[in-house]
Amino acid sequence: MPAQAGGFRCGIEHESALLRPDGRFADFTNTTFAELQSIVDELPISEDDYPGLRVGDLGIKLKRWYVEGFERFDDDGELLRCDPKGIEIRTIVHDDVAHAVAALAADYKLLDAAATSAGFTLVTVGFNPFEQAYRVEPELNAWERAHRVGSPEDRTAHLHMTTYGPDLNLSFAGMDHDALIDAGAKLTHYSPYIVPFTFCSPFYGGKPWGGLSVRTHIRTGRRPAAMVFLPAGSAMLDSDPSLTQPARIPAEAGRIEFKAFDPGADFELYADLLALLKGIVLDTSLPGRRIVPDAELHQASAWAGYHDPEIRAGADDVLSAAAAALDLAEAPRIAALRARWEAAACASEDMIECYEAGEAVAGLRKS
């Protein structure tokens, strides 16, 4: 049974990559957790954000901003270090798309000022343009291995260390267990057709990859396209990657996360995409459902985007269905996406053009 339009809420999590003061891409090879944490330390904390935002056991996620990374522990489970990848911003939950995007933009502005003051520069890119993979060194000890098998996502946590992107979160009041799972399965099925709107990861190992989103090509299939957080005690699906997870705090229960987009530099695109996701969930005509992402179709999408006839046709169907399911007030957001679809353009193509012209793109310059 489809969700009802009433009770819609949304939030955004956005991962920012950075350049070091000398212009190098900041990552786990050349940057410490303490360097990035010093930026976060300069940012304010709002007591009104809690308990809606999850802090976590380690206290790293204390603010709307936190250092994203891979934690290492000793044999007794004590934190040894955290290898950093970037800084994440997360909004509280909002009742409409415009307020969520405005909140993200305001918090990004604060982060940008703090990073600039420390000599760093925020950049938008979906995949580390230099490092092809994060190597877990030294190997996980016994305690770490025991705590990295709780879910498929725990076992593949190292993959996120080279990728950057948003989690676009949405929920609908009164949506039951089966409807939530159906919404997640629907978004998972149609993910390959909608991800090209954000492609911005055309570089791999210090040079152009050849396609438009190496992030999508490597990640989606091994990691989820969508995730549904169910109330504690609910029946979870057994799948790899996961479609369902138990809510870690009460505020997460009923949340649907779409995780397969590349990041966007223009946050209005996030607003349009949240409207699209809402329309897909509310739609009653699209028949496709998948528990796990179609890795092969995502790879085709990653390579050619809307220049691929199958991906282009699928996106056409999704845009039409979403437009029909939404209120007229949201029609301009779908129209903006359709204009992007008609142009078959994405940020990756602009990034490649700048690179070929000799400009530095995310710290990468043509030699």
Protein Blocks (a to p, Z undefined) as FASTA:
>chain_A
ZZdfehpacddddddddddfkopacdfklpcfklmmmmmmmpccdfklpckbcgbjnomm
mbfbdcdddddddfkopafbdcdfbdcddddddfbfklmmmmmmmmmmmmmmmmmmnopa
cdddfbdfkbmbdcddddddfklmmmmmmbmklmmmmmmmmgccdddddddehiafklmm
mmmmmmmmmmmmmmmmmgccfbgehiafhiablmlmmmnojacfbdcdddehiacddddd
dfbdcdfbfklgopacdfkbccdfblklmmmmmmmmmmmmmpckbmbdcfbdcfklmmmm
mmnmmmbmklmmmmmmmmmmmmmmpcfklmmmmmmmmmmmmnopafklmmmmmmmnopae
ehiacZZ
